[in-house]
Amino acid sequence: MGKYSILIVFTLAVMLGVILPNVHSLGHRAVENYIEYAMRTQSHHLAVSGANAAATQIFLDPGWRSGFGKTKASGGSFEVNVSVYDTMKIRIQSIGEFENLRDTVTVLLQPSSFAHYAYYSKVEGAITWITGDTVWGPFHTQDVMRTAGTPVIRGPATTLKGTNPSPSAAKFEGGYLDGVSIDLPLDLSYTENGAASGGRVFATGDVWLNFLGDQVEWKTSAAGPPTIVPISTFAPNGVILAKEGSFHLKGVLDGRVTLCALGDGSLNQGNIYIEDDIEYAHDPRTGGTGNILGLIADNDVIIEENPANISNVVIQASIFCRTGGLTAENYATRPVSGILDLLGGIIQYKRGAVGTFSSSGGIPVIKTGFRKNYLYDDRFY
């Protein structure tokens, strides 16, 4: 029995002699790992702080590119370089350092696209949103939002100057906030340059376009003979510019195209006229992702009064009007024309009218033109 006791004691001593140093070593390494993790985390936080400081400085002074030299903070330091990246973007590279451990954070800033709005206006005028009008996406106006009845805004809604009446009976299903100022950009040079370098430029006069899938039928006079070519040949990068003229548009698009109509300041130039429905060959709501249309007008996008446009109109595009808005030709006298069904977005300087209404027993009723159904295409977000 005594021999076995001695053997057990000896075995335990050997085991403890092996295990205890390993336990001690593992505990030591765990502490070292924790300390290193804490220092690396601190170096990352310093890099993030430097990037945030640079982004704030750019917000306050958009032309600032100086960056920050080595700046002490929280027991370590950060250093930030700021540079122009790919023409329209700003690259921020921030290096945080703590106890000789370094971490780098890179941020790429670019102008927010106004295509992330389902509806935007700088000037609303006296036009009213009424019962039956629906906007399925982000909404903003720099003006007063006038309402009658219960229009529905299904995305986040903001205004600079509130609503009339206040409070409004409108249904803000995505929330509502007033006092928010978001001004409209006016520079179209980026699009002009795109048309000049790989797109298509028409120096003067109007252009008629009828999209036929991945082809386009085009002409430069209303009665002229059309030419049909692939879009990839007509404008390889998809940007088409009427420099001193307007576009007349219809068809089914299979491709990615931006139309930009500029002008010489007169109202008969810089417009886009919708002759008939303009749709995608593959609907993004059912899985189609490759078709995108942008309509940029110096003045207005105008729904023509013609037989094709008196029984509903479909427009699938994101629309930008620099000095005008989306409107219907003869909106106050044309017959009741059904629904203006927009899939995309409308971003405009001044809201255009697409119809009129009267009140019957306190309920707004369309008298002329269109009722509105604006559905946001969230691929533009």
N, C-alpha and C positions, 0 to 999 in steps of 0.2 A: 504493500500500500504506500509505504514511504517513497519507494522508487517512482511510483506513478505520480505522486504529488510533486516530486522534484522535476519530473518530465513535464508535467503540466505547467509548473511555474516557469521552467526554462522556455517552453514553447511560447507562453504568453509574453515573456520578456523579449524573445526574438521578434514576435509579431509587433509588439509595441515599439520596439527599436526600429522596425521598418516603417510601420504605419504612421507613427507620430511625426517623424520628419516630413513625410509626404503630406500629411494633413497641414502641418505648419507651412510647407511650401505652397500648397494649393491655396491656403488662406492668404498668404502673402501675395500670390499672383492675382487673386480675386481683388484684393485691395488696389494693386497696381492697375489692373484692368479698369476698375471703377474710376480711379483717379484720371487715367488716360481718357476714358469715355467722357468724363466731366469736362476735361480740358478741350477735347475735340468739339463737344457740344458748345462750349463757350466761344471757341473760335468761329463756329458756324453762326452763332447768334451775333457775333461782332460783324461778320460778313453781311448778314441780313440787315443789320442796323445801318451799315454803310450804304447798301443798295437803297434802303428806304429813305435815307437822308438825301441821296442823289435824286431819287424820283420826286421827292418833295421840292427840291431846288428847281428841277425842270418844270414842275407844275407852276411854281411861282415866277420863273423866268425861262420861257420855252427855248430861248437861244443859248442857255447856259450849257457849256461843254467842258468846263475846266476840270471837273473831277475834284477829288480830295487827295492831298498828300497824306503821308502816314499820320494818322490821327489817334491819339490815346483815348481809350474808353474802357471802363469796367475792368481795369487791371490788364488789358491787352491793347490792341490797336486794330484799325482798319485802314485800307487804302483803296481808293476808287478811281477807275478810269472810265471816261465817257467818250463815246465815238459815234459817228454816223455810220449806219449799217444799211446797205441796200436802198439808198436814196431816201425813202420815207420813214426809216426806222432809226431808233436810237438804242445803242448797245451800252449797258451798264455792267461793268465787271468789278466786283467788290471782293477784296481779299481780307479775311479776318485772321488775326494772329493772337494766340494766347500760349505763353510758355513754350515758344518755339514750334507749336503745332499750328498749321495753316489750313484754312478752308476757303474755297472760292464759290461765290454765288454770281451767276450771270443772268441778267434780266434784259429782255428785248421789248422795247416800247414802240408802239405804232399808233397812228391816229385811230380813234374809234370810228368804225364804219356806221354812218347813219342808216345803212340798210338794216340795222338791228331794231328799227322801229316798224311796227305794223302801220302806225299812223303818227305823223309829226306835222305841225304847222307852226309858223312864226306868227302869222296873222290869221285869226278866225273870221274877222269881220262880223256881219250880222247873221251868219249862217248857223242853223240850229240842228243839233242832234235830236232825233225824235224816236218814239216807240217803233220798234222794228229794226232800227239801225244797230248793227253789231260789229264790234272790232275784236277779232280773236288774236290779241297779241299786245305787245308793249305800245303805250299811247302817251304822247306828250304834246302840249301846246304852250307856246310862249305868251298866249293871249288868254282871254276869258273863254271857258267852255260853256256855250249856251245850250240848254237842253229843254225839251218839252216831252213830258211823259217819261218813259223808262227805257232809254237806249241802254245797251249792254256793252261794257268794256271788260273783256275776259282776261286781259293781261294787266300787268302793273300800269297804273295810270298816274300821270303827274301833270300839273299845270303851273304856270308862273303866277297867274292872276285869279285863280279860283274858278268858281262856276256861277252861272246865272240861270235860274235862281240858286240861292245859297241858303241852306243845303240843297243839293240837287237830288231828284228822285232817280237819277241814273243808277244802274246797277254796276258798281265797280267790283267785279268778282275777283280781281287780282290785287285789290287794295288801291287806295288813292292818297296822294300827298300833294299839297299846293305849296307855292312859294319856291318852286324848283326852276332854276334858269339854265337852259341848254340852248346856246345860240347856234344858228345855221351857218355852216361853212360856205364860202362863195367862190373858192378857187377851183377851176376845172382844168387847170393846166396839166395835171397828171394824166387825165383822160385824153386830152388833146395830144400829148406826147406819145401816148400809147397807140393812137390811131396813125400817127406819122411814122412810127417805127415798128412796122409789122402788121398794121391794120389797113384801113381803107379811108381815104380822105376825098370828099367832094368839095371843091373849093367854093362853088357858088351854085345856087338853084336848089329846087326840091328833088327828093328822091322817093320813089315808090318801091316798097319792099313787100313781097309775099313769100313767107317762109314755107317751103315744101319739104319738111323733114330736115335732112342734112344738106338740102339745096336751097337756093334763094332765087326767086324770079324778081328781076329789078329793071327799072327804067327811070329816065330822068324827065319824062313828061307824062301827063295823065293819059294822053292818047297815043303815046309812042309805043313801038313794038318792044316787048320785054325780052330780056336775055336770062337764061337759066344756067347757073353755074353752082358747083359745090361751095358751101360756105367756107370751107378750108382754103379754097382758091380765091374767093371773093375778098376775104379778110382773114389772113392766116392766124392772127392772134385774137380775132373775134371783135375788135374794136372798130366801129364804123362812125365816121364823123361827117356831118353836114356843116361846113364851116360858116357859110352864109346862106342858110336855107332851112328847110323843114323835112321831116320824114312823114310818109303816109304808109301805114303799117297794118298788116293782117297775117294770118296763117298759123301753121303748126311748126314749132321749132324743135329740132333735134340737134342740140349743140349748145355752145356757150357764147353769147353775144352781148355786147354793150353798144347801144346806139346813143350818140351824143349830138344834139341839134343846137348849134350856136346861132348867132345872128349879129346884125349890125346895130342892134338897139331898137329896130322897128318891130311892131307886133306881128307882122306877117312872116317873120323869120324866127328861128329858134323854137319851133313847135314840133310836137309829134302828134299826128292825127291818127286815131284808131278807126280804121274803116270797117273792121269786123273783128270777131273774136281773135285774140292772140293767145295761143295755148302751147303747152309743152307736149312733145310726142309721147313722153313717159311721165305720168303724173307722180310728183314726189310723195303724195299722200299714200300711194300704193307701191312704193319701192323704187320709183325712178329717181335717180340722183344726178345724172349727168347733164341735165338741161337747166341752164340758168340764163335769164334775160334781165339786163339792166337798161332802163329807159331814162336818159338824162336830157332835160330840156332847159334851155336858157329861159324860155317863157312858160308855155303851158303844154300839158298833155290833154288833148281834146277828143272826146268821143263824138264822132260825126253823127249828124242826123240824116239817116238814110234807111232804106228798107231793112238792111241787115241788122240795124241797131235799135229797132223799136220793140223787140221782144227778148229782153235780157242781153247782157253783154258780159263776156268773160275776158278778163285780163290776167295773165299769169306772168308777173314781172315785179321787180322792185323799181319804183318810180321816184325820180328826184327832179324837182323843179326849182331852179335857182331864184327866179324872180316872180314866178307865177304859181300855178297849181293844176291839179286834176279837175277838169270841168267837162260838162256836156254842152255841145253846141245847141243854141236856142233852148236852154234848159227851162226857161219860163213859159215857153209856148209849145214845145214839142209834146206829143201825147204821152200818157203814162206808159213807160217803156220797160217795166218789169224790174229786175234786180241787176244792179251793177255788182258782179261777183269778181272780187279781186283776190287773187292768191299771190301774195308777195308782200308789198308794203308801199305806202305813199308818204314821201317826205317832201314837203313843199313850203315855199315862202308864204304864199297867201292861199288860203283854202278857197277852192273853186266850187261853185254850185253845180249840182247834177240834177236838181229838180226843185219843186216847190210843194208846200203842203198847206192845208187848212185844218181848222179844229172843228170836229163834229162831236158835240156832247162832251167836250174836254179831251177827246181822243184825236191825235194828229193823223190826218189822212192825206196820202199823196195826191196832188193835183196834176202835176206834170213831171216828166222825167223819171228818175230812178230812185228806188229804195236801195240802201247800201248794205252789202255784206262783205266786210274786209277780213279775210283770213290770212294770218301771218304765215309766211314760209320760213320756218325756223332754221333752215339751212343758211339763211343770211345773218343769223345772230352772231 
